[in-house]
Amino acid sequence: MTLQLAAPSSLAEDLASRIELRTARVAVVGLGYVGLPLAETFAWGGYTVLGFDIDVEKVAKLKRGESYIGHICPERVAELVQSGRFDATSDPVRFVETDAIIICVPTPLGEAREPDLSYIIKTGEMLRPHLRKGQLIVLESTTYPGTTEELLLPILEESGLKAGEDFFLAYSPEREDPGNRDFATRNIPKVIGGLDEVSQTLALALYEPVVDGIVPVSGTRVAEACKILENTYRAVNIALVNELKGVFNAMGIDIWEVIAAAKTKPFGFQAFYPGPGLGGHCIPIDPFYLTWAARKYGLNTRFIELAGEINMAMPQYVVDRVAEALNDDGKAVKGSNVCILGVAYKKDVDDPRESPAFTIMELLQSRGARMSYHDPHVPTLPRMRHHKLRLDSQELTPEFLRSRDCVVVVTDHSVFNFPWIVRHTRLIVDTRNATAGISSPRIVRC
Ligand SMILES: NC(=O)c1ccc[n+]([C@@H]2O[C@H](COP(=O)([O-])OP(=O)(O)OC[C@H]3O[C@@H](n4cnc5c(N)ncnc54)[C@H](O)[C@@H]3O)[C@@H](O)[C@H]2O)c1
């Protein structure tokens, strides 16, 4: 199939033909939870891939054919490195070797919950002196509508090259769902919006051979907004069930049973589940990017604010339930040994970023509890921007469980044997309905 370029230029035609022949070299900038699987997908799809990260340890590991992400198989990385289809570097000079550069750097929130775009800015500034004519740049980091055109484009054009003529620019949101066994980069449809028609055509052609479906949209802003809508939808619906959890709990109704019944409706209802609070790199953060951007238009995002308020109150809700449960057991929080079961932000992943476990541990610790945790996927609590706890995961033995006054289930990893855990535990507060079907007076579901 020959690519049809609306307004062909020799640069665009040249790149289009390299993409078609799969001789185009693809750089992926930021080899984290998103960038590494993406680099792997491009390499398995037949492109030669250069992974770039400022973290020299990650680069060294990849070059040795190792993986630092639980669900990325080291054997597959090693095979790609040996085949010559994948290499990693921290040297920006090597961008000149590549034809397409995909940016997957972090987009966290700052202290005042404002977008922290410093990683995108630094990446743009780092790329600028190494840009050459005929390259395609695609931003994948989650961000508010307008970032590609208003922030990244001017930085790149300071190189003297002009977007749409000398280089091409697009946005395509990453929709990775780590730990999901049914969906990985390859079979999640890719939404793609180009700065102009040529950029769009080139970006679609680049991704088309490596993902199962591509979804062209009319521009970068629509693609950026699409990702924010997806995550806002989740944040708002999770807030709804979190709020209803408190209401139904007061009425003596089990919200989990209610949701299980409601989701038998074959249309018009999608199940969301309550929990101890939002976690991860997306849902607690991305909606606030839109809130910030909307303010520039004099508009408020009331759903997002309300959902944020409800979801952020969940760790305190859990701590209150723990305090009540201990009280019913004749104990105070102060001086009690409390173990958190699962600190990753969700089931079966090794990523603890933004996990509500941290806030729950800090709140309990501030009330005098002696904290410990067990998580087979997180052997040591990493340094976090907003949390200072330094703990190692404890071995889960009957003796250890019996020595805890309370065990709080924050993340229900599949490896946990809950009947066994309940058997050895004096008191268990379950925020995930992980103990469903187990009957014991020692379980408090919240
Ligand atoms: N983790 C997810 O599940 C997920 C899902 C969808 C979208 N996203 C979005 O994807 C983006 C990346 O997230 P992530 O989870 O992969 O982050 P991450 O922290 O796991 O990885 C980011 C990587 O970028 C590297 N980096 C930072 N600055 C750099 C620079 N200037 N040049 C090169 N490398 C640099 C870091 O060393 C790190 O390895 C974010 O915008 C995030 O919101 C994440």
PDBQT file of the ligand as one rigid body, heavy atoms in Angstrom, charges set to zero:
ROOT
HETATM    1  N1  LIG A 501       1.677   4.418  33.862  1.00  0.00    +0.000 N 
HETATM    2  C1  LIG A 501       0.531   4.344  33.223  1.00  0.00    +0.000 C 
HETATM    3  O1  LIG A 501      -0.238   3.411  33.424  1.00  0.00    +0.000 OA
HETATM    4  C2  LIG A 501       0.130   5.379  32.204  1.00  0.00    +0.000 A 
HETATM    5  C3  LIG A 501      -0.988   5.107  31.407  1.00  0.00    +0.000 A 
HETATM    6  C4  LIG A 501      -1.357   6.007  30.446  1.00  0.00    +0.000 A 
HETATM    7  C5  LIG A 501      -0.649   7.201  30.309  1.00  0.00    +0.000 A 
HETATM    8  N2  LIG A 501       0.424   7.458  31.098  1.00  0.00    +0.000 N 
HETATM    9  C6  LIG A 501       1.151   8.705  30.879  1.00  0.00    +0.000 C 
HETATM   10  O2  LIG A 501       2.369   8.393  30.192  1.00  0.00    +0.000 OA
HETATM   11  C7  LIG A 501       3.397   9.299  30.601  1.00  0.00    +0.000 C 
HETATM   12  C8  LIG A 501       4.578   8.532  31.141  1.00  0.00    +0.000 C 
HETATM   13  O3  LIG A 501       4.159   7.816  32.291  1.00  0.00    +0.000 OA
HETATM   14  P1  LIG A 501       4.946   6.587  32.864  1.00  0.00    +0.000 P 
HETATM   15  O4  LIG A 501       4.010   5.910  33.795  1.00  0.00    +0.000 OA
HETATM   16  O5  LIG A 501       5.568   5.782  31.777  1.00  0.00    +0.000 OA
HETATM   17  O6  LIG A 501       6.104   7.344  33.671  1.00  0.00    +0.000 OA
HETATM   18  P2  LIG A 501       7.419   6.690  34.307  1.00  0.00    +0.000 P 
HETATM   19  O7  LIG A 501       7.809   7.569  35.429  1.00  0.00    +0.000 OA
HETATM   20  O8  LIG A 501       7.207   5.236  34.549  1.00  0.00    +0.000 OA
HETATM   21  O9  LIG A 501       8.490   6.815  33.157  1.00  0.00    +0.000 OA
HETATM   22  C9  LIG A 501       8.956   8.023  32.680  1.00  0.00    +0.000 C 
HETATM   23  C10 LIG A 501      10.394   7.826  32.223  1.00  0.00    +0.000 C 
HETATM   24  O10 LIG A 501      10.821   9.060  31.641  1.00  0.00    +0.000 OA
HETATM   25  C11 LIG A 501      12.161   9.264  32.016  1.00  0.00    +0.000 C 
HETATM   26  N3  LIG A 501      12.461  10.674  31.822  1.00  0.00    +0.000 N 
HETATM   27  C12 LIG A 501      12.146  11.726  32.588  1.00  0.00    +0.000 A 
HETATM   28  N4  LIG A 501      12.581  12.867  32.022  1.00  0.00    +0.000 NA
HETATM   29  C13 LIG A 501      13.160  12.511  30.851  1.00  0.00    +0.000 A 
HETATM   30  C14 LIG A 501      13.797  13.242  29.816  1.00  0.00    +0.000 A 
HETATM   31  N5  LIG A 501      13.904  14.565  29.843  1.00  0.00    +0.000 N 
HETATM   32  N6  LIG A 501      14.289  12.545  28.778  1.00  0.00    +0.000 NA
HETATM   33  C15 LIG A 501      14.197  11.204  28.737  1.00  0.00    +0.000 A 
HETATM   34  N7  LIG A 501      13.622  10.461  29.687  1.00  0.00    +0.000 NA
HETATM   35  C16 LIG A 501      13.103  11.112  30.721  1.00  0.00    +0.000 A 
HETATM   36  C17 LIG A 501      12.232   8.776  33.447  1.00  0.00    +0.000 C 
HETATM   37  O11 LIG A 501      13.568   8.480  33.821  1.00  0.00    +0.000 OA
HETATM   38  C18 LIG A 501      11.361   7.522  33.361  1.00  0.00    +0.000 C 
HETATM   39  O12 LIG A 501      12.107   6.377  33.024  1.00  0.00    +0.000 OA
HETATM   40  C19 LIG A 501       2.750  10.245  31.617  1.00  0.00    +0.000 C 
HETATM   41  O13 LIG A 501       2.287  11.372  30.952  1.00  0.00    +0.000 OA
HETATM   42  C20 LIG A 501       1.568   9.427  32.127  1.00  0.00    +0.000 C 
HETATM   43  O14 LIG A 501       0.543  10.246  32.616  1.00  0.00    +0.000 OA
HETATM   44  C21 LIG A 501       0.829   6.560  32.045  1.00  0.00    +0.000 A 
ENDROOT
TORSDOF 0
